[in-house]
Amino acid sequence: MAMFCVGVCGGLAVTFYRIRPNGFTVICSSFKTTSRARLRLYRHCSSSKSRLGIGQQVVSRLQRANAKYEHFLQRHFPCFYVLYSTFTKGFQLFFQDAKEVKMIKTRMLTNSVKVQDLTYRDMEKLRQFRRDMIKAIPLLLIAIPPFANYLVFALMYLFHRQLLIRHFWTPQQQTEFQGVNHSHRAQHHWAVLKGLESAGSHVKDSRLLDLCNKVQSGIHPNISDIQAIRDLFSGPPLGIKRMNADQMRQLCPMFFLTPRLPTPMIATRLNSHGIELLQLDRALSRHGLHQLDDSELRQACYVRGLDSGSLSIDQCLEWLSQWLQFSSRLKESEVSLLVHSMVLLSTNYPKPYQH
């Protein structure tokens, strides 16, 4: 009988025990301990499932409440709903961009990839995100003091274009604000051309003077006209760090840079932005224009000085093809010509060429 009890209890228990005179007691206590553990595990799993179910219920209720709130705003306060939805989507897009930038930088560190070796989209993502963060810093600093959030909201409402980054613009605002920004950039075109004309008179090169006269008379130049004078832009007086201070300051708006800095800093910033644009061009040539969608195509033209919002997609594609044909032959020492070409190739486009 004792051996029977040992066999039965040993089959139910998880562990094996040596047969002792009180083996029945030992094995049965082991059986009780195992049963209690299973009971505790069952209760733990049940409680975990119940907590998970409660969490899902809370999330679903919050989602329903948020949907009702958005429907209420859309129905009774349509103007405020547009602002609310724009900010909500803006935060989602911003955090998505931040996540993508983190992944790009992680790949760069892990695989020892340099910036110039990145794909076009990755390079453009890093460039644009850095500019967005620089633009957002003043607003973040204003929001640091207590109760300053009310002032921040007022500033964001009054100075939407100046203080908010593109994630918090509606599609209509993006088109409108790009047009406004380009108009500010275009105000300096004439001064840049006059500076080139003055430099041309000093170097006594008729090709530069002829090019300036063409653009000033409303003619869109050929790529060959610009390539013919590329040797003038690698040294004085038109090299990126060797031109006069006034010409540097007139070129700053092409990259939306402030001209209110010491001349050496302006020269350094122009040089870094010009080299960055040249690297973008090389990456875009590897990527291929046919891989860009319409928004990317317009954005690429806008970055290079063109008012793409007022042009058709075919015109943007034609202009960008000509730009890459020209920039693909430039060296980093000739980056000054690339910066000046943001004026030379955009001032009169899409007016007809001179034959």
N, C-alpha and C positions, 0 to 999 in steps of 0.2 A: 504493500500500500504506500509505504514511504517512497519506494522507487517510482511508483506510478505518479505520485504527486511531484516528485522531482522532475520527471520527464515532461509532464504537462506544463509546470511552471517554467521549466527551462525553455520550452518551446515558445512561450509567450514573452519571456524576457528577451532583451536585446543582447545581453552579455552572457558568457558562459561562466559557471562557477564550479569549483571543485566540490565533490560530494563530501559533506561533513555530517556528523550526527544531527546537527540542527540545520541541515541543508534545506529542509522544507521552509523553515522560517526565513532563511536568507533569501531564497529564490522568490518567495511570495512577497517579501518586502521590496525586492528588486522590481517585481511586477507592479507593485503599487506605485513605486517611484516613477517608473516609466509611464504609467497611466496618467499620473499627475502632471508630468512634463508635457505629455501630449495634450492634456486639457489646457494647461497654461498656453501652449503654442496655438491651440485652437482659439482660445480667447483673445490672444494677441492678434492673430490674423483677422478675427472677426472685428476687433476694435479698429485695426488699421483700415479694413474695408469700410467700416462705418465712417471713420474720419475722412477717408478719401471720398466717400459718397457725399458727406456734408460739404467738403470743399468744392466738389463739382456743382452741388446745388447752389452754393453761395456765388460761384463764378457765373453760373447761368442766370441767376437772379440779377446780378449786377449788369450783365450784358443786356438783359431785357429792359432793365431800368434805364440804361444808357441809350438804348434804341428808342424808348418812349420819349426820353428827354430830347434827343436829336429831332425826332418827329415833331415834338412840340415847338422847338425853336424854328424848324423849317416852315412850319405852318403859320406861326404867329409873329416871329421875328426873322424874316428871311435875310435881311442884311447882316444881322448879327450871326446868323447860322453860317453864312459864307465865310465870315471871319473866323468863327469857331472851327469849322471843318478844315479851313486852310491851315490853321495853327496845329490842329490834331494831325493832319497828314504831314505837315512840315516836320514835326518832332519825329514821326515815324521814319520819314526819309532821311533826316539828319542822323538818327541812330543807326540806320541801315548803312549810310555812307561811312560812319565811324567804324562800324564793324568790318566793312570791306577794306578800309584803309589799314586797320589793324592786321587783317589777314595778309595784305600786300607787304607790309613792313615785316611781318613774321617770315614770309617766304624770302624776302630779301636778306634777312639775317641768317636764315637757315641754309639757304643755297648760295650765299655770298654773291647776290645779284646786284649790280650797280644800277643806278637810276636810268642811265642811257640805254640799258639793255632790257628795260621793261617793255611790255606791250603798250600800244598807244592808249588804250582805255585805262590801263593801270596808271600810266604816267599822267594822263589828264585828270584822273580821279585824285591823285596826290596833289597835283597843282591846284585844282579847284578847291579841295578841302582845306588846304593851307590858307588860301585867300579867304575862305569863309570864316575860318577861325580867327584870322587877323582882324577881320571886320567885326566879329562878334565880341572881341575883347573889351572895347570901350563900354558896351552895354552891360557886360558882366561886371565890370568895375563899378559902374553906377549902381548896380543892384546889390552891392555888398552891404552898405549901411542899413540899419533897421528901418523898416517901413518904407524902404525905397522902391518896393515893387510897384506902388501906385504911380510913382514918377516914371518908372520904366514902361509901364503900360501906356501912359500918356505919350511918352516919347515915341514908342513903337507905332502908335496910331497916327501921330503927327508927321513923323519922319520915316515912313515905311520904306522908302527906297534907300535912304542913307544909312539906316541903322540895322534893318533886318536883312538876313541873308536870303538867297534865292529859294530855299526850302519853304519859306513862309510867304511866297508870292503866288498869286493865282496865275494861271497861264496868260490871261490878258495883261496882268501887271508885268510879267516877265517880258512880253513883247514891248509894252509901253516903256518900261524902265530901261531896256536895252537901247531903245530909240533915243531916250533922253540922254543916257550916258554917251552914246555915239555923237550926239549933237555937241556935247561939251568937248569931246575929243576932236571933232571936226573944226572947232573954232581955232585950233592951233595949226591947222594944215597950212594956211597961208604964211604964217610966221616961219614954219619949218622950211617951206619952199624958198622964202626970201633968204634964210640963213644958208641954204645950199647955193643959191645964186651968188651970195657974197663970197662964199668959199670958192666957187668956181672962178670968180674974177681974180682971186689971189693965186690960185694954182695955174691960171691962164690955160684952162682946158676947155676948148669950145664944145666938147661933147656934153659936159655937165651943164653948161649954159644953155645949150640947145634943148636938153631934156627938161630943164626947169621952165624954159619958155613954152614948150609943148604943153606941159601940165597946167601952167598958168593960163594958157589960152583955151583950156577946156578939152584937150586931146588926151585920150587914154594911151599911155606909152606901150610900146612893144617890149617883150622880155629882152630882146637883143639890145635895145637901147640902154637898159639898166645893166646888163652884163658887160657892156662895153666899157663901163666906168668903174668896175669893181676894184681895180687896183688903187683907186683914189681913197678908198674907205678903210684901208688897213694901217695907214700912218697919218701924220698931220697933213691938213688941218681937220680931217673928217673921221679919224679913228675914234672908236667908242670912248676912249679915255683921253683923247688929245684934241677934241673939238672944244670950242669956247663954251663958257658956262651958260650963256643965253640959249645957245642951240640945245644944250643938254636939258635945260628947263622946259623948252618948248616940246621936247620929245617925251617928257615924263607922262603927260596925259595919254599917250598912246597905250601905256600899260596901266593907266589910272594910278600913277604914283604921284606923291606930293612933291612939288618942286621946291618946297620951303625947307631945304636941307643944305648943308655945306656941299660944295662942288665935288670933293672926293667921294662923299657918300652917294651922291647922285650918279656919278660915273660908275661906281661899283654896282649899284642897283640896276642901272640900265644894262650893264654888261651881263649880270647874272640872269636878268629876265630875257635878254636877247639870246643867250646861249640856251636857256631853257626852251625858248620858242624854236630854236634850230634843232634841238634834240627831239622836240615834239614833231617837227616836220619829218625828220628821219624815221621816227617810229610810225608816223602816218603813211609814209611811202612804203614801209614794210607791210603795214596793215592792209592798205588798199582802200581807195575812196569808195569802191563799190560795197565795202563792208559797213559803211556808215548809214544810219537811218537819217531821216530828214532833220530831226532835232539836232543830232550830232553834227550833221553837215552845216547847218546854220550856225551852231555854236563855234565850230572850227573857223568859219569865215569871220565871225564877230571877234574872236580872240585875235585874229590877224589884221584887224583894222577896218573891216567892211561892215556896212550897215545891212546885214543879211535879212533883217525883218522886212525890208521894203523890196526884196528881190524874190524871184521865183527859184524853185529848187534847181532847175536847169542852169540858171545864171550863177547860182552859188557853186554848182559843180564845175562849171566852166572856169570861174575865177579861181577856185581852189586848185584846179588842175594846173593852171598857169603859175600859180604861186609855188606849188611843189616843183614844177619844172625849173623854176628859177632858184629856189632855196636849196635844192638838192646838190647844186654845184658850189655852194659857198663853204668856206672854212670858218672856223671859230674866230679867227683873226679878222674876218670880214663881217662880223656880226653887226657893225654899224650900218652897213648897206641894207641888211635885213630890217633893221629898225626904221630906217628912212623909207624903205619900200612900203611900210604900212601906210605911208602918206602917198607915195608916188603911184601905187597900184590901186588905191581906193578912192582917191579924190574925185575922179571923173568916171568911174565905172557906174553903169554900163554904157557910157557913151561910146560911139564908134571909134575904131582905131584909125590912125593916120596911114594911108596907103602910099 
